[in-house]
Amino acid sequence: MINPYALIYLVAHVIPAMIGFVALILYTHLLSAAEYGIYVIGASIAGIVSAVFFAWVRLSVARYQAKSPELDLRLEAIVAYGGTVLVIACLTPVVLFIIRPNIGYGIVAGSLLLSLSFTAFEISQEFRRAQLNSLRYMTISVTRGILGLAFGYAAIEFGGGGLGLLVGIGASFLVVNLLSFQGKATKPFQSLSVSYLKRFVRYGFPFLLGAAAFALHGAIDRLSVAYLLGQSAAGSYGLAADLTRQIATVLASSAASAVFPIAFRNLAQAGVSVTRARLAEGAELLLALIVPVSVWIAISADAVAGTLLGSEFQTSVAALLPLLVLGRMCGAVNQYYLHVSFQLAEKPMLQVVHDSLILVVNIALLFPLTFAFGLPGTAAAVLIAEAIGILIGIGLSRRAFKLPFNAGGMARVLASTLAVAVVTYAVKTVSAGHGFSALLSLGAAGFVAYAGAAMLFDVAGIRTMVASFLRLRRLAAG
């Protein structure tokens, strides 16, 4: 049955994602592809810095804070974060002096601002998720989304271009985190635990290599397009990648936020069998959220791009969306399900191996396919690498915490997704062309088809949950 926390986390991710989706559409009408390419390059650098230097802190908080509601590891997280910031401050001038990158120092500064503020925000949200504080998690996520749109729009309107957008979004994370921290300042910190700080290092540091591989895998396609095909191509590709990654992340992280902190706690308190049962539910919920939406976008890509985006982006993004959305779907399975096996077993080196092998496959395919087919070749390399990564991850998970295979859940989701695909394609054939009416028709048809099929097949326990709710209402009325 659907975890009740999933609904709150879904709202916490869907509303900011909708705001972000509107923002991306707005940016295509305010920025040229080359200007948006500046933002893509800066955000890619920020993603690499965040993953390489700070993933160990976030993952350690998620692992140990979720074990018990009595724990308060905020001070340990602050010490770990502050020490890492000092390391970055010392390394940055040295790296710039040695490498002398062919980008402006303004982009470097904007990237660091975005990386540091985004990471602090994510660590803070990780505490709320681990403590099952879903309502506050939702409130802060929505507030950040609104400020991100406001700051980004203002930065562009004041002539900041792509660099201004980068700084504006970084500032939104910083402001929300400061306001959130001030709101919790009355709660005293527990004394610093050197023991838990050592656990942070021992558990989290091995993830550095995996985080570096994962971050490079997520950014190398954008940076390679910028290097091989130019800044304008990077802008178009980056927009398609942003759209698909945002959709995949919001859906997958909603399921992960609701299920996996409970799985960590169950493993510590209830044992393996209960944990496997929760993971089976989580797998079905993850697939139920991401697979039908991905298939719908792949079928409706030309209508989405032709209706919503600026004219400079429409053709290229329409060609990229089907490949990239399916690639992000496979990537969500890798990141939000298979990775939990390594974290439950506390075998981070297996996650390092997993992420590194995906990166190797991606690099091996990226350059030849990009040279041969241009931007679609880059997107195809991502899809193939992520799909192969699922097979690699399944094999590696057998050496860690053995994940359950929920065949019944997969069958229910695939049957419902087939209904979505058939109905959406039929409506698309009848209502050929672009425009809001055609897009709304496609969206309504896909939603009705999936809602009906999900109720029929009881996907993720939705029919059971609705029946229970109605039964309780009848009892209350009686």
N, C-alpha and C positions, 0 to 999 in steps of 0.2 A: 504494500500500500504506500501511496505517496507520503513522504515524511512531511509533517505540517510546517517544519522550518523551511522546506524547499519553496513553499509559496512566498514566504517573506523574503527569502534570499533571491527568488526569481524577480520580485518587484524591485529589490535593492539593486539588481543588476540590469533589469530591463529598462527602468526609467532613465538612469544615466546613459544606457546604450541608445535609447531613443533620442535623448538630447544630443549625444555624440553623433548619431546618424544624421540628425538635422544639421548639426554643425558642419559635418563633412560635405553635405550637399551645398550649404551656404558658402563654404570655402571655395568650391569649384566655380562659383559665380563671382567671387571676389578676387581670386588669385589666378594667375596663369599657371600652366603646368610647370614652368621653370621655377616660379616662386614656391609653389607647393613642393617641388623637388628639394628646395632648401630645408623645408620643415621635415621632409622624409629623411634626409641625410642626418639632420640633428637628432631626430627622435630615434633613429637606428643606433647612433652612437650612445645615446642615453640608455637605450635598452641593454646594450652590451655592458656598459659600466654598471648598471643596476644588477644585472645577473651575475657578473663576474665577482663583484666586490661585496654585494649585500645579500645574495640569495641564501647564504649560510645562516644569516641572522633570522630571516623570515621563516625558513624551514625549521630552524631550531625552536622558534617561538611556537610554530604550529605543532611541532612534535611534543614538546614538554608542557606547554601551557594547557593543552587540551586534556592532559592526563587527570587533572584534578581542579575543581573550581576554587579550592582554597589557595592554590598557588598564585603568587604575584611576581612575575618575572620581568616587570617593566624596567626596573633599575638595571638588571643584567642586559636587557636589550639596548638600553640607552648607552651603557658602557661599550658594548660591542659595536653599536652604530657609530658612536663618537670616535672610537679608535680607528675604525675603517675610514672615516672622513679624514682623519689626520694622515693616514697612509696615502689617500688619494691626493691630498694637498701637497704632500712631499713628492709624489711620483709624477704629477701632471707636468710641472716645468721640465723635468728630466726627459719625459717622453716627447714633449713638443720640441725640445732642443735636438734630440736624436733623430726623430722621424721627420720633423718639419712637414706636417701634412699639408696637402694642397687644398685646404679650406681655410676660411677666415677665422680669426680668433674669436669673433663674435659668435659663430656657430659653436665653437668649442665651449665658450662660457655658457651659452644657452643650453647646450646639451648637459653640462654638469649641473646647472640649476634644475633642469627637469629631472635628471637622474636622482639627485639628492632629495628633492622634495617628494617625488613619486615614491621613492623607497621608504621614506619616513611615514608617508601616508599608508602604504601597504602593510608595514609592520604594525602600525596602530590598529588597522582594520583586522589584522590577523589575531590580535588579542581579543577583539570583540567576537570574532568568529569562534575562536577556541573556547571562549566562555559562554557561547550560545546566546550572546547578546544581539539577537538578530534585528530587533527594532532600531536600536541605536546604529547598528551597522547600516541599515537601510537609510536612515535619516542623513547620515554623514555622506553616504555614496551619492544620494540625490543632490544634496547641497553642493558637493564638489562638481557634479556634472553641470549644474546651473552656472556656477562661477566660472568653470572652464569655458563654456560658451560665451559668457559675458566678457571675460578677459580676452579671449582670443579674438572676438569680433572687434572689441575696442582697439586692440593692438593693430589689427589690419586697417581699421578706419583711420587711425592716426599715422598711417604710412609705414608701419613696421614690416609689412610683407611677410614672407615666410619666417624670417628670424623673429619678428614680433609675435607671430603666432606661437612659436616655440617658447618664447619667454612668458607669454601670457598664460599658456597652459601650465607651465612649471609654477608660476606664481599662484595659480588656483589651488594646486596641491599644497603649497606652503601655507597659504592663508587658512584653508580649512583645517589643516593639521594643528596649527597654532591655536585656533579657536576651540577645537575639540580638546586639545591638551589642557587649555585654560579651564574648560568646563569640568574637567576631572581633577583639577589641582588640589581640591579639598581632600581627596582621598590620599592618606599618607602612603609613602612607599614602604615596603618591607625592606629589611636590611639586605645589603648585597650578599648573595650567596656565591662564594668562590667555587663551590662544588658544581652549581648549575652553570656558572660561566665556563668552567672546564668542559662540562657536557656540551654546551653550545659549540665550543671549538672542536671537540672530539667528534661530535655528530655532524656538525655543519660544514667543517672545512673540506672533507672529502667531496662535498657537492660542488666545490669551486670549479673543478675541472669539468664536471657535468654541466654546470651552469654556463661556463664559458662556451662549451660545445653547443648547448641549447640556444644561447643568445646569438652566437655566430650563425647557427642554422636559421634563426628567425630574421636575421638582418642581412645575411650575405647576399641574398637575392636582390634586395633593394640597392645595397652598395655596389654590387656587381653591375646592375643595370645602369647606375649613375656613372660608373667607370667606363663601361663598354659602349653604352648607347647615348649617354648624355643626361643632363639635368632634367630636361623636359620629359624624356622617357621615364626617368625615375619618379617624376611627379605623377604621371599616369599610372604606372605600375604601383607606386606607393599608395595611391588612392584606392585602387582595387584591393590591395593587400590589407589596408586599414579597414575597409568595409567588411571584408570577409572575416578578418581576425576579430573584429569587434563583435560580430554576430556569434561566432563560434565561442569566444571567450565568455560572453555574458550568459549564454545558455549552459555551457559546460561548467563554469564556475558556480552557477546557481545550484546545480546538482551536487558538486563537490563540497560546497560550503555547508549544505544541509546534511550530507551523509558522512563525510570522512572524519570530521572531528569526533563524531559519535563513534565511528569505527575505532579510532585510537583509544577512546575511553573504554569501549567494550573489550578491547584486547587486554587492557590493564585490569579490568574489573570482572568481566563475564566470561572470558575465554575465547578460544579460536572459533568454535562452532557458531556462536552468536555473531562474532565479527564477520564471518563468511556470509551469514545470512544478510547482514546489513550491506555488505559489499555487492551481493547479488541484486538487492533492491537498487543500490546506487548505480550499478551498470545499466539496468533497464531504464532508470530515470534519465541517465545521461544520454543514452541512445534515443529515448523518446523525445527529448528536447532538441537534439541537434540534427538527427538524420533527416526527418521530414522537412525541416526548414532548409537544410542544405540542398536537398533535391529540388525543392520549390525554387530556390534562387537560381540553381543551375538551369532550370527550364525557362525561367522568366527573366534571364539576365538582360536580354536586349530591351525588354519593356522597362526594367528597373533603370538601366543606364540612360536610355533614350528619354525617359520621362523626368528624371530627377536631377541629372547632372548637367553641368555647363557644357556647351557645345564642344569645347576643346577636349573634353574627356570622354565623350559618349562612345565613340567607336572602339577605342582601345580598351576601355573598361568593360564593355559588353563582351568582348572576345576573351577577356581574362577571368571574369567572374566564375564561369562554370568550373574551370580547372582549379582556381584558387579556393573556392568554397569547399570543394570536395577534399582538397589538400588540408584545409583547416579542420575539416571534420575528422579526418584521420589523425591529425595532430592533436586534437582534443582528446581522442581516445588514448593516445600515448601519454599526454601530459596529465590528464585528470583522472585516469583510471589505472593504467599500467604502472605509472610511477609510484602509486600508493603502495604497491607490493614491496618495493625496495625500502620505502620509508617505514612501513609497519615492521619489516624484518630488521631495520637499522643496518641495511647493507648498501650504503650510499655508492660504493664503487660500482655496483651493478647498474645504477642509474647513470653513472659516468660513462660506462661502457655503452649503454643504450644510446645516450645522446650523442656520443662520439661517433658511433657507427652510422647513425642517421646523418650526421654532418658529413662524414666521408662519402656516403652515397650521394648526398646533395651536391657536394663539390664536384664529384666525378661526372655528374650529369649536367650540372649547371652551365658550364662554359660551352661544351659542344652543342647542347640544345639551344642555347641563346644565340650562338653564332649561326646555327642552321635555321632557326624559326623565329628569332627575335623574341619579343615579350611573351608570346604563348609558349615558347620553348622554356623560358625561365619558370613560368607557372607549372608547366608539365614536370620539370625537374623536382619542384617542391612536392607535387602530388605523388610522384613515384617514390620519392625518399620517405615521405610520411607513411605511405601504404606498406612499404617494406619494413619500416620501423615498427609497425604493429606486429608483424610476424617475429621480428627480433625480440620485441618486448615480451611477447607471450612465452618465447623460449627462455628468456632470462628470468622471468617471474617464477618459473618452476624451481629456481635456485634460491628464491627468497620466500615471501609469504605467498603460498599458492592461492591464486585468485579463483573464485568460483566461475563456472561456465554456465551462464543463465540462458540455456537454449530456448526455453519457452518464452522468456522475455524478448530475446532477439527475434523470434518468429512473429510475436505480436507486433513489434515495432516495424519490421519489414513489411508485414501485410498491410499495416496502416499507411506506411510510406508509399506502397504501390498504389493504394487508392488515391493518395495525393497526386502522384505523378500522372496517373491516367486522367483524372479530372482536370488538373491544371493544363496538361497538354491539349486536351479537347477544347477547353475554353480559349486557350491561346490561339488555336487553329481557327476558331470561329471569329474571335475578335482581333483579327490581325491588325497590327499597327501599334503606335505608342499613344501616350496621353494618360491622364489621371483616371479616366473612366475605364480604360483597358487594364491599367495596373490594379485598380480597385477590384475589378471583376476577377482577375487572376488571384488576388489575395483572398477575396471572399470565398471563391471556389475551393482554394486549397485549404482554408481554415475549416469550412463546413465539412469537407471530405475527411479531414483528419479528425475533427471532433467526433464525427459519427463513427468512424472506424475505431478510434480510441475507446469510445464507450462500448462498442460492439465487442471488441477483443479484450477489454479491461486492461488497457495498456497502463503500466505502472500503478495498477490498482485504482484507477480513476473512477470506474463504475462502482467499485466496492465503497470507495470513500463517499461518493455522492449518495449511494443508497443508505449508508450509515448516517449521513447528515440528515437526510429526509426522515429516517426512522426516529432520530432524536427529536426532530421538529415535531413529529406527530405525537411522540410521548410527552413533550413539553406542552403541546396544545391540549392533550387529554388531561 
